[in-house]
Amino acid sequence: MTAFRHVPAPAGGPTLLALHGRGGHEDDLLGLADALGARRGILPPRRPQPQPPGYAWFLNRGIGIPVLESFEQRIAELAVWLAGTVTELGLGAPLTAVGFSNGGMMAGAMSATHPELVGDVALLSSAYPLPDEITSAGGLRGRRVLAIGG
């Protein structure tokens, strides 16, 4: 991952993994902690896949249709980064994740494939359903999933 910003949670508060949408930046979802009225930290990484005016998590064949090879590669990369970051910052895993658009697909995919890192998810204006190759991993079972606007 080329960049991330961690806005620390107040003492005892959880940290939210916030994944920006296609064409977005890591700062796009920073206001969520205040909007939720909760004592939360925010962990918003940026993915280096250029998608003007910003970045994307993976390549798409069209809206909501990921290039599976790119999607799977980015899931693996995010998992390695997130595991290291959780350890480095002493965060409690699994994290709750929120993702917008392209980031929503990534949030759902991370919960499906790496439930030890990402638990409950909010998918905002995200394409759904996730590809069968991703959901067949089974990590979404028993998770709370909010899918709205998509």
N, C-alpha and C positions, 0 to 999 in steps of 0.2 A: 504494500500500500504506500502510495507516495506521500500522503498527508492525512493527519487526523488531529482533532482537537478534543481534549477531554475537559469538560466543564465539571469539576468535582461535585459530588453530591454532598449536602450537609451531613454532619456526623450521623451515621446510622441510616442514611437514605440510600435507596437503590440507584443504579445507573441504567439508563435507557440507551440501547443501541439505535441510532437514527440513521437510516440509509436514504440518501437523496435520490431524486428522480433523474431520468435521462435529461441531459443538458444542464444538470444542476451542479451544485458545489456543496462542500461539507458544512457550510454555514447555514444552508437553507432551512434546516429544522431545529436550529438552536433555541428558538423561542418556545419549544414544546414544554420544557420544564415549568416555565412560568404559566403557560396556558393551562396546564393540567392542575395547577394549584397544589402541586405535590413537592415534597422534598426529594428531588431527583437530580442526579448528574446526567449529563448527555455525552455520549461517545459517538461522534459523527465522522466516520472515515470518508475519504474521497477516493474514488476509483479513477485510475489514470486512462481509461478508455476515452479518447477524445470524442466528444459529441457537442459541437458548438451550440450554445455559447459556453458550455461547461464540459461535463464528463458523464459517462454512463458506466453501468456495472458490467454489461456484456453486450455483444453484438446482437442485433435483431434482424430477422428476415422481413419483418413488418411489425406494426403495433401489436404487442402481446405475443409475438411469435419469436422466441429467442433462437439464435443459432446454438444448438444444444452443446456443441463442443466448447464454444466460448462460455456458455452458461456454466457448464460443469467445471471448467478451468477456473473461472472466477470464484465459484463456490469453494473450491479447494484452497485457493489463495486467501480468501477472506477467513476461512476456518483457521489456517495457520497463523495469520496475523492476529485474529481475535483471541485464540488460545494464548499466544504470547502476551498480548496486551492485558488480558484478564489476569494472568499471573503477575506481570510486571506492576500493574496498578493495584493488585490485591482486591479485585472486584469479585463479587459473588456471582457465580454462574449456576444455572443458565440465566442470561440476561433476557429481559423483555425487549422486543424489537418493534420498531415502527418503520415502515418504508413507504415512500411515495412513488407511485408509478413503477418505473424500472427498479427502484429500490424496494418496492413492495414485493415484487416477484423474488428478489434476492432474500428479503427477510423471511418469506414463506419457505423458500428453498433451504435456507440455513436451518430453520426449525425442523424441516422434514429430514434433512441429512445429517445434522449435527445438533441433536437435541441436548447434548451435554453443554453446549455453548449458548444456544438460543432456544428459549422456551415459548412463551406466549407471544403472539404477533398481532399487530394491527397493519392491515394492508389497505393503504389509502389510494384510491384511483389506480389500483393495480390490475393488470391483466390476470385473469383467473379462469379456468383452473391451471395449476402448475402442470408441466409435462408429466406423464405417467412415470418416466424414468426417475423423476425427482420424488414424487409422492410415494412411490413403491418402497422407498427406504423406511417408511413407517413412523418417522419421528413426530408427525403431527397428531398421532393418536393421543387423546387425553389432554391436548393443548387447547387453550382458549385462542380462537382465531376470530378477529374482527375484520371482515372484508366489506368495505364500503366504497361507493362511487366507482365501481369497476366490475 
